[in-house]
């Protein structure tokens, strides 16, 4: 059954969390949500599974540059995503993404600084969004999940919230100059997966695989 988006947390300490939660909410409700509803007939399932307080890591598949906006707007609380470090050198864009809680990551390399930034973001009270494969895939399926998210979960004891984004690969296919409109998009939010009880590699690998399987199972449900 399709669900309404969970209500937004109104924690009085939000302004101390970094970023700009007020700007985040304004952009979400005035720009992102109306556009997704009008042009992409977005469906959302499982919104009641989103905890509005406490540590949280939102883990998702990834097929489009629009996924951070889509996933973040479906949560009932602000979600900070990693962003490629090059964006933080561009005037205006740098200030905008930092206002939305984003933190830099070096693509193609294990980045301890990004992991520290993610942990800091969680400690400030933001839900932190991580794409489990780290990069986009053509069909939205997770085939090579990375261990970084599990490492962060082990260090912060933040549970995973598995999320599947279906259909976003058609919005901006390779070679296109402009986004395609009226492409159906579906977001499915699964049940919480408790944080791993150990940070040894075998545990992290098993935990990561469990999360990948949960997301792929949601994705297989389709529209």
N, C-alpha and C positions, 0 to 999 in steps of 0.2 A: 504494500500500500504506500502511496506517495504521502509524504509528511510535510507539514509546514516547517519552516526553519525555526530552530529552538530560539527562545528569547535571549537577548543579549545581556550578559552580565553587567551589573552596574556597580562593581566594586569601587568604593570611594578612593582607593589608592591607585587607580589606573594611571593617573598622570605621572606616577613615579616609576613606571615600568619601562621607560624608554620609548622611542618612537612618539607617535601622536595618536592615541586611541580615538580622540574626538574627530580628527581629520579622517582617520581610517573609517569610522562608522559613517560619516557624511558621504564619503566617496562610495562606500559600499551600497548605501540605500538610495542615493540620488543618481548614481551613474551605473555601477556594475549590475545590481539586481534588476533594474528595469531593462537594461540592454539584453541581459541573458534571457529574461522572460519574453521579450518582444522578438528578438532575432534568432534565438536558439532553442526556443520551446523547452527550456531546461526542466528536467524532472529531478527531484531529490527524494531519496529514500533513506530512512534511518536517522533523521535529524535528532530524534530523541536519544540517540546513543552518545551525543556529545556532552561530556561533563563541562559545566560552566565555570568550575573552580578547580584548583589544584594543578600540579604539573601535568603536562600533556604533550606528546609528540604525535602529530598528524602525519601518517605515512601514506604515500599515494604512488600510483603509477604515473607515467609522464609521457605525453605524446604531442604537446603543443606549448608554445610560449605563453598561451593564455591560461594554462593550468593553475598557476599560483593564484590568479584573480578568481578563477572559478571555484577552486577548492576553498580558499580563504573566505569567500563570500557565503559559503554554505554552512559555515560554523556559527554558533551563537556567541562567539568571542573572537577577538583579534588573533590572527595567526601570522607569525613572522616567518618568512621564507629566506633561505640562502639565495643570494644573487651573484652572478659572475662579477668578479672584482672590477672588470673594465667599466661597468655601469657607474661605479662610484667616482669615476674621474670626469664624468659628463655633467656640466653645470645644469641646474634645475632637476634633471633626472636623479642625480645623486641625492639632493635634498628631499625629493619626493619619496624615493624608495626608503630612505632612512626614517622619514616620518612614519612610514608604514612598517617599521620594525625590521626591515631587511638587513642582512649582514653579509659581508663578502666571502666568496669562496674561490679558490684557484681551480679552474677546470683542468681535469686530466691529471691531477696530483693529489696525493693524500695531504690534506691541509689541516694541521693541528690547530692553527689559528681559527679556522672556521668551526671546528669542533668546540673550541673554547668559547667562541662567540655564541654558538647554539646553546651551550650550557648556561652562559650568562643570560641569554634571552629567556630561558626557562626559569631561571632563578628570579628574574624580574617579574614573572607572572604571565608572560606571553605563552600561548600555545605555539609550538614551533613546528613548522611544516618542512618535511624532508621527502624528496622523491627517492624511493628505495633503490632504484637503479642508478640514480645520479644524473642520468641524461635521458633524452627523449628516445622512444622506440617508435617504429613506424606503425605498429598495430596496437600500441598501448599496453601490451603484455609485458610482464616482468620476467626476464630470462636470466639476468645476471645481477642479482641483488647485491648491494655493497654492505659491508659490516659497520660503517660509520654510525648509522642511526642506532644500531644495537649498542654500540659503545657508549653513545650519549645516554641511552635509556638506562644502561647499567650504572653509569656514574650519577645520574640524577634520580633514579628510581621513578622516572616518568613512564607511565604505560603508553603503549602504542594504540592509536585509533586508526585502523585500516580503512582506507578510502579508495574507491575505484572511480575514475573518470572515464566515461565511455563516449566515443564519438568526436573527441576534440581533435583527432588527427586530420579530420576533414576541414577544419576551420581555416588553417593556413598551411596547405600542403607545400612541399618543396617546389620552388620555382614560381609560386604565386606572388604577385606584387601587392595584393590586397586581401584581407580576410574575406572568406566566403560567408554570406549571411544565410539564415534559415537552415542551418545544419543542426539536426537534433542532438542534444547533449544530455546525458544522464549521469548523475552522481549518486553513488551508493555508499553509505556510511555503515561500517560493520561494528561489531561489538569490541569493547576494549580487550587488549591483550596485555596482561600484567608484565611489568619490567622483568628482565632476566635476573636470576638470583646470584649470578656469578659473571665475572668479566673474562673468564678464560675463553680461548678461541673456539673450542668445540661448542661451548654453550652459546656464544654469540652467533656462530654459524647456524646452529639448530634454530635459534630464535629468529634469525633473519629469514631462514627458509620458511618457517611457520608463517611469518607475516606476509611473505611473498605469495604463498599459497592462498592465504585468506583474501588478499587483494585480487589475485587472478580469478578466484572463485566468484567474487562479486562482479568482476568484469565480464565473466562468462555468461552472466544473467542478461547482458545486453540492455536493450532499451526498456 
